Amino acid sequence: MARDLETALLRSFVTAVRSGSISRAATALGHTQPALSQQLRRLESVVGRPLLHRSPSGVSPTRAGEELLPYAERILSLCAQALTETGRALTGHCGVGLLEDLAAAQLPQALADLARLHPGATLEVLNVSNAAMREAYDAGRVQLVLDAVPDIPAPPRWTVRRPLVWAVGHGVDVTADPLPVVLFSNPCFWRTSVLESLEGAGRRWRVAFESNSLVGVLAAVRAGLGVAAVMPANLEPVMACHDADALPVLPDVELGLARHPRTEGDPLIDAVETALRRMV
């Protein structure tokens, strides 16, 4: 008998990974925690491999989970778009400004899938400085901006909180005193809160490396220079922290979406906003 990947099971898996917690995922989906755990076990049974590392501090994807995640997100995105957009041919241009940490994950793929459904539409994704993003937004080149709430160019239409996780470099001792930390250069909206978390836990730290890009931060962690706070989607399996009690719990980050007021009622912009909201 052929094995099928049920969308309900994939949705449970994606939500658990993105929230970093089965209890938070259950709340977000309106399930009980035992019911969600059962769905995750069913999916693991279908796939034939464990998909999640479970610990008292939460969950993180296994190697098999990392491999399944982008497929699961694309399947869910395509199902949602097919239900809402089939029969409507969308045209025009939509520029989207994205936080680099999102642009490096699965959001661009969701937009690419939307573009395939509507070949008459042109989608553009920008990842630039806050000043350049505001200029593009004011000029109308960018109609939607999804970024940290303090950095978006207008009051948010909606916001969402997302967790951060620790990425640990190969050979890094997470009990070191002081702890070597890889940071995003200022200005960075979560840099201060990460350092406050360390200080609140009584951990001494030192800046081992800093970069203004996600590529630079991940390269430094990969090289074993220290630990860094990243979004779960950008955590490489070899960087997962398996000693949860050695590092403090990280704060959530608040993302928000700004939409240019001149685009109200534009069906293409509506569809792109809907796709972004589903993905985050």
N, C-alpha and C positions, 0 to 999 in steps of 0.2 A: 504494500500500500504506500502511495506517495505521501511524503510528509509535507504539511502546510504550516507556514508561519502566520498564525492568526494576528490580525492587527491589534486586538485587545492585549495580547501577550506582549507584543512589541512595544506598545504604548506604556505598559507597566514597566518594562525593562528600561526604556529610554528615560522615563520619569525618575526611576530609582537612581540611575547613573547621574543624571543632571542635578538631582537634589542632594546626592551623596548620602541618602538616608532612606530606609524603607518606610519609617514612620512618616517622614515628611512627604514622601511620594504617595503614601496611602491617603494622607490628608488632602493633597492636591487633586487626587483622582476621585475622592469621595468613597474610598474603599476602607475596610478594616485592615489592620496590619496583617492578621493571619490570612485574609483573603488574597492580599497582594503577594504575600510570601508564597502562597500556593500557586498563583499564576506564574511567578518567577521560576518555581521548581518545574512547572509544566513546560515552560519554554526551554529550560535547561535539558529536560528530558527529550524534547523534540530535536534540539541541536546536538545532543549527545555529549556535551562538555559543560563544565561549570562556567558560568558567565560572570559571577560576582565573587569578590573577596568580601566576607562578612566579618566585622569586628565590632566591639562595643561602641566605637566612635562613629560607625557608619558603614557604608559599602563603597567599593571601587571595582571597576571592571577587571576581569582577568584578561589574559592575552586573547582568549576566544571572545570575550566580551568586547574588547577593543576592536576586534575584526568585525563583529556583528553590528556594532553601533552605527557606523555610517550607512549601512544598508537599511537598518531599522528606521533611521531618521528619514531616509529618502522614500521608503515605502509609505510611511505615515504621511509625509508631505504630499506625495503624489496622490494618495487616496483622498486626502482633504481637498486638494486642488481639483481633482477630477469631479468630485461631488459638487463643488461650488462654481467651477469655471467652464465645465463642458457646455458647449453650445454658444458660448460668448467669445467672439474673436476680439481680443484686446490689442490695441495699437497705441503707438506713442512712445515717449521716452520717460524713464524713471531713474533718477540718480539717487543712490543710497549711500549715506555716510555711515561707516561701521567702525566701532572700536576694533583695534587690531586683533585683540584676543578673540573676538567673534569672527572676524574676517579670516582668521587662520583655521577656524573650526568648520562646522557643517553648514553655516548660514549661506555662504555663496553657492553651495550645491543646491539648496532649496530654491534660490533665485534662478539658477541655471535650469532647474526642472520647470519652473514657471515659464521661462523664456521658450523652452521647447514646446510647451502647450500652446504658446501664442507667438508664432514666428514673426508676426507683424509688429511686435513690441521690442523696444531696445532697453536693456537694463545696464546700468553702470554702477559699479561699486567703487567708492573712494575711501582710502585710509590715509588721512593727512593730519597735519597739526590742527589744534583747536581753532587757531586764527584763520587758517586756510579753509577749514570746514565752514566756519561762519561766513566767510566771504563767498564760498560756493553756494551756501544756503540762501544768503541774501540776494545773490545774482540769479537764483532759480535753476542753477545747474544740478543742485541736490534738493530733492523734495522731501526726503525722509532721512532722519539721523537717529541712529540707535547707538547710544554711548552711555557713559556714566552720567548720572543726573546732573552733577555740577558742570559737565562739559558740553551739554547739548545747547544749541543756539536759541532755544525758545522753551517756554514752559512745556513739560511733558504731557502728551495725551494720555499716556499710561506708563506705569512703572512696574518693575518686577525685581525681586531680590533673588540673587543667585550666590551659591557658596563658593568659597575659595578652598583649595587644598594645597598641601605641602608637596613640592617636588624636591626630591633629595638626590644629590649627585652621587655617582659611584664612589664608594670608599669614604663618604663623608660621615663622620661620627656625630650623630644628632644629639649626643650628650656633651659635646665639646663646650668648654667654657673659656672664652666666649664663643658663641655659635657663629660660624661663617654664613653670612646672608648675602644672597644675590638679589639686588633690588632694581626696580624700574627707576630711571632717573626722574627727578622733579621736573615739571609737575606731574604727579601720579596720584590719582584720587584714592588708591588703596594703600600706597606706601606708608603713610602715617598710621593708618589703623593697624597694619601688620606689625609695625614696630611697637605700637602701644600694646598689642596683644602679647608680644614677647616680654615687654617690661612689666605688664600686669601679672605675668606668670613668674616674675623674678628671674628671667633668663637674661644673662648678659649676651651681647651680640657685637659683631664687628662687620662692617661692609667689606665683603670680599671682592665684589664686582658689581657694577651697575651699568645699565644700558637703557637707551630710550626706545628700544624695540623688543618685541617678544622673541624674535629670532635670536637676538643677542643674549637675552636672559636664559633661554632654553639651551643655547650653545654653552654658556658658562656652567649651567647645572650639569649638562651632559659631560663636560670636561672635569667634573668633580670639584668645582670651586666652592660649592656651598649648597644651601637650601633656598628655595624661592616659593612665593605664593602665586599660584596660577589658577585659572579656571579648570574644572575637571576635564573639559573637552580637549585641553592642550597638555594634559598630563600623559607623558609617555610611560608605558608599563614599567620600564626599568627604573623610573623615577619615583614610583609609589613608595610612600613611607609605611613600613610594616611595623613600626614601633610607635603606635598611636599615642601612648602616654608620654613619650619623650618630648613632644612638641605641643605648644598650646593650641587650643581650638581657634581657628581663624574666623574673622567676622564675615558676614555676607556682604556682597556689594549690591548697590542699587543701580539698575539700568533703567533708562527711560527713552521713550521715542518722541521726537519732535517732528511735526509735519507742517510743511509750508501752508499757510492759510489759503493761498490761491489755488490749492489742489483739491479743495473740498468737492466731493461728488465725482471726481475723476475715477472711472472704473479701474484703470490700470494701477493707479496709486492705491486705491482701495485693496486690490488683490495683493499687491506687494506688501502693504502693511499687514494684511491678514496672514500672509506667509511668514513674515518676521515674527509676529506675535505667537504663532503656533510653534515656531522653532525655539523661542526662548521661554 
